Each structure stands twice: as structure tokens, then as C-alpha cells.
Amino acid sequence: MIISISTDNGMVSAHFGRCPQFTLVKIDEEEKKYETKVIPNPGHQMGLIPKFLNEQGVDVVIAGGMGRRAIGFFNQYGIETIVGVTGSIDEVIQKILDGTLEGGKSLCSPGGGKGYGLDRTDKDHTHHKHE
């Protein structure tokens, strides 16, 4: 499984599309091992980041906040989105490995070009099991 975490200075970025980097975490679920790779954000154009992360083989995207439109693009690629996550990248990875990572309400607020807040359980958003 490959997870992408929106990253800003070693922390989960509050704004997915405007983060400077993404930390890709390739997890071997059986052995509880992982590898990380930090890649630059390819740019904030509509639909570009979901397409780019899909090309990287990403299964799940984690961010502090994300707008409905971006979530819709990820859904089209079958990529799960988890929003409302805060903390350091290392803390988030450990929670993933421990199975304790929880999402919540998006940290993006309506207006200002930052997208609309969205609960991760929104009826328009579907979650996919990864085995």
C-alpha cells in the first residue's frame, strides 16, 4: 500500500493543494515495515495532483484539509481520502502502523479558494477497503 501525506516542514499540511511536498509512504503491512520518499507538489491546477498521485501508485491520501472537488477527483481514481489529520509525519506514520489513525472534519474552511470543509463520512464520499 502507498499512502501520500500532504507535507509542510515535517508536519501534515492543513491545505492539501497548497502543501509544498507530499510524503509517500510505502507500507509492507505483513512485516509492519515502511519506506518514505518526499516529492514536490507538482502544482495547484484543477485535477493535476490527483492524477499525479495516481500515477505514483497512491492508494490513500492523508491531509489536514481538502475541498470537495479534490475528493471527487480522488474518488474517480479509487483513491481513499482521509482528512482532519494533524501532527508530525512520523507520528502519523506510527498511527498508521498501529492502526490508530483517525480522520475527522477537514481543516479547510469555505471561501478564499481553499475548498469547502467536509466530514470524511460525507454521503458523497466513499471509502475503499485495502487488503
C-alpha positions in Angstrom: 0.0 0.0 0.0 1.2 3.5 -0.8 0.0 6.4 1.3 0.5 10.1 0.4 0.6 12.6 3.2 0.4 16.3 2.4 3.5 17.7 4.0 4.7 21.1 5.2 8.0 21.3 7.1 7.7 17.7 8.5 4.1 18.2 9.6 0.7 17.3 8.0 -0.2 20.3 5.9 -3.6 21.9 6.7 -4.2 22.6 3.0 -3.7 19.7 0.7 -3.4 21.5 -2.7 -1.0 24.2 -1.4 1.4 22.0 0.5 5.0 22.2 -0.7 5.6 18.4 -0.7 4.0 15.0 -0.4 5.5 12.2 1.7 4.9 8.9 0.0 4.8 6.0 2.5 5.1 2.5 1.0 3.9 0.1 3.7 4.6 -3.6 3.9 1.5 -4.5 6.1 2.6 -8.0 6.8 6.1 -7.1 8.2 5.0 -3.7 9.5 7.9 -2.0 7.6 7.8 1.1 5.5 9.8 3.3 3.2 9.3 7.0 2.7 10.0 9.3 -0.2 9.4 13.1 -0.2 8.3 14.5 -3.6 7.5 18.1 -4.5 3.9 19.3 -5.2 3.6 19.3 -9.0 1.4 22.4 -8.9 -2.1 23.6 -7.9 -4.1 23.1 -11.1 -7.6 21.5 -11.1 -7.2 17.7 -11.1 -3.4 17.7 -11.6 -2.4 16.5 -8.1 -4.9 13.5 -8.0 -3.7 12.5 -11.5 -0.1 12.8 -10.4 -0.5 10.8 -7.2 -2.5 8.2 -9.0 0.5 7.8 -11.4 2.7 7.3 -8.3 0.5 4.3 -7.3 -1.0 6.0 -4.3 -3.9 4.2 -2.6 -4.7 6.6 0.2 -4.2 10.4 0.6 -4.0 12.0 4.1 -4.3 15.7 4.6 -5.4 18.2 7.2 -7.9 19.7 4.8 -9.2 19.1 1.3 -12.0 20.5 -0.8 -14.9 18.5 -2.2 -13.6 18.9 -5.8 -10.3 17.3 -4.9 -12.0 14.5 -3.0 -14.2 13.9 -6.1 -11.1 13.6 -8.3 -9.5 11.1 -5.9 -12.8 9.1 -5.9 -12.6 8.8 -9.7 -9.2 7.2 -9.3 -10.4 4.9 -6.5 -8.0 6.6 -4.0 -9.3 6.9 -0.4 -9.0 10.3 1.3 -8.6 10.9 5.0 -8.9 14.5 6.2 -8.7 16.3 9.5 -5.4 14.7 10.4 -2.8 16.8 12.3 0.7 16.2 13.7 4.1 15.3 12.5 4.7 13.0 9.6 6.5 10.5 11.9 3.5 10.5 14.4 1.0 9.9 11.5 3.1 7.0 10.1 3.3 5.4 13.6 -0.5 5.7 13.9 -1.0 4.1 10.5 1.3 1.2 11.6 -0.6 0.9 14.9 -4.0 1.0 13.2 -5.0 4.1 15.3 -5.1 6.9 12.7 -8.4 8.7 12.7 -9.6 11.4 10.4 -12.2 14.0 11.1 -13.5 17.2 9.7 -11.5 18.9 7.0 -9.4 21.8 8.3 -10.2 23.8 5.1 -12.9 26.3 5.6 -15.4 27.6 2.9 -14.3 30.6 0.8 -10.9 32.1 -0.1 -10.2 29.5 -2.7 -9.4 26.9 0.0 -12.3 24.5 -0.7 -15.2 23.6 1.5 -15.0 21.8 4.8 -16.1 18.2 4.6 -16.5 15.4 7.1 -14.7 12.3 5.9 -18.0 10.4 6.3 -19.8 12.8 3.9 -22.5 10.9 1.9 -20.8 11.8 -1.3 -17.5 10.3 -0.2 -16.9 6.6 -0.3 -14.2 4.6 1.5 -12.4 1.7 -0.1 -11.0 -1.3 1.8 -7.4 -2.1 1.0 -6.4 -5.7 1.7 
